[in-house]
Amino acid sequence: MNSVDRLNAILQQYEGAPYPATPIDELTQPEPNTLYQQNIITPYYLHHRRVVNLKNKVILDVGCGSGLTSLVLALANPDARVIGVDVSPTSIAMAKARIAHLKNPQIEFQVLSVEELPQLGRQFDYINCDEVLYLLPNPIAGLQMMKAVLKPDGIIRANLHSAIQRQHFYRAQEMFALMGVFHQDAGEIETALVRETMSAMPSWVDLKAKTWTPDAQGQVSDQVIRMNYLLQGDKGYTIPDLFHMLESVGLRLIEMVNWQQWNLGLLFGKIEQMPAFIGLSLPSLPYCQRLHLFELIHPIHRLLDFWCTHADVKPAVPMPLHLNLPKIEKFDCVFIHPQLQTSTVRDAICNCAKHNRPFAIEPHLSILGAKTIVIDSGIAASLLPLWDAPQTVEAIAKRWQQVRPLNSCTLEPTSEAESLREVTDLLETLLPDLYVMVEKS
C-alpha cells in the first residue's frame, strides 16, 4: 500500500468510526493523572525549570478526532486556547457538537491534515499529537510540519506505538490480512469476524492469551477491536527509532510523559541485590540507551509517549529531571502543582491536621510509577499558603516553626535551621514527581 492509499485507508476508517467513540453528551471528568500529564505546566517545568503562565498560551491538538482530547486539554489548561485539527470531517463535526453546550469555550476545530498545518498562519506554545504519529506514512515529515509551527520555546507531545510491546497485535493483524479480514474497507462485518475468530480460540492459544483481554464485564468492545486488530496504518517503533526521528528533524527529547514508569534501576530489585557491574554501568549510560534497555527488559508501555522541543534551544539545567534535582535554597520560590491546588486537597490536609493523621497524596493524584508519599499532617499544613500564592522556602519554614514550636522529644524550641531542614527534605521528596515545583531565586 503506497502513502496515498494508506492515508485514504486511515481517513475512511475514522470517517466511518470517529475516535474516541465517547458519546458527546457524556460528562467529561478526566482522572487527575490525565490532567497532570495534559497540563502544559508539567513539561514546561521539566524543560525550563519555571512555572509558565497559561494566559494567552495557544495549544494545537493535531489529529483531535472526536474532540475529547481537545476538551481535556482545555480543562487542564483553563487559561489557554485550544485549536483542534483533524483530517476527518465527520470527526470534526462530532468534536464541534461535543463542545456546543459550553459557554465561551476556548476551543475551536478545523478540518486540516498534518501537511496543511502551516495554513493556520501562526505558531503554537504547545502541540499535542496523541495517537497519530505512528499512523502516518512518514512520521518524520509529520514531526517536521509540527516543528514548523512550534514557537522557539514551545513543546510537542507525541507518541509512537511500541514495536516490542505490540508485537502480538501485529501478528494478529498479519493473520487477519491472510484471512482477508484486515483491509482498508474493514467495517462492522470484519469487526464481527474478528470477534468470532478470537472468541472461538481456546484460552491457551498464544495469540488469544496475549491479545484478547475482556473488560470487567467480560466484553471486548468494537472500538478495541478496530484500534488493535483492524487498525489501518498501524506501525511499531523502538526507542532508537524515536531518537533517530527527533535528531532527523532537529528536535530533542525533554522527557517521557510517564517518566516515573521508565525507572531502569527498579528492574533489578533492591540496590543491595543488584549485580555490581550493573550498578556501576547504569549511571554512565546515555539516556537513550537506558530507555532502550528498559523496553527490551520490561516492554509494558503500549506507547512511547514523549515531550520534545527544538534541539537548538538549550534547557536551563541538565536533563532529565530525575537525574539532576536542583539544590533547594531558602529563598527559592515554591509552587504547588495545579492538579493538587484544589479545595478538596486543601480541605483534606486541614482535616488530617485537625485529627493529627498523616496526609497521603495518592488518593488525590495517583501517578503510575511514582513513590507513595505519606507526610506528617503538621508539615503538610505548613504548605497550605501555597494554595493562595507561591511561597519562599523560608516562609514555609517559618510557618512550620509556628505549627511545631517545640521539638517533641526534647521540648526545646524548634530552631530556624531545624525547620528549614525539615521543609527542604519534604520539598526534595515532592519535587521529583512535580507535586511541587521550585523556581530558583
Secondary structure, DSSP 8 states (H G I E B T S, - for coil): --HHHHHHHHHHHHHHS-SS---TTS-----HHHHHHH-THHHHHHHHSS----TT-EEEEET-TTSHHHHHHHHHSTTSEEEEEES-HHHHHHHHHHTTTSSS-SEEEEE--GGGGGGG-S-EEEEEE-S-GGGSS-HHHHHHHHHHTEEEEEEEEEEEEETTTTHHHHHHHHHHHHTT--STT--HHHHHHHHHHHHHS-TTSHHHHHH----TTS---HHHHHHHTS-TT--EE-HHHHHHHHHHHTEEEEEETTGGG--GGGGG-SGGGS-HHHHHHGGGS-HHHHHHHHHHH----SEEEEEEEETTS--SS-S-GGGS-----TT-EEEE-TTT-SHHHHHHHHHHHHTT--EESTTT---TTS---EE-HHHHHTTGGGGTS-EEHHHHHHHHHHH--B-TTT--B--HHHHHHHHHHHHHHHTTTTSEEEE--
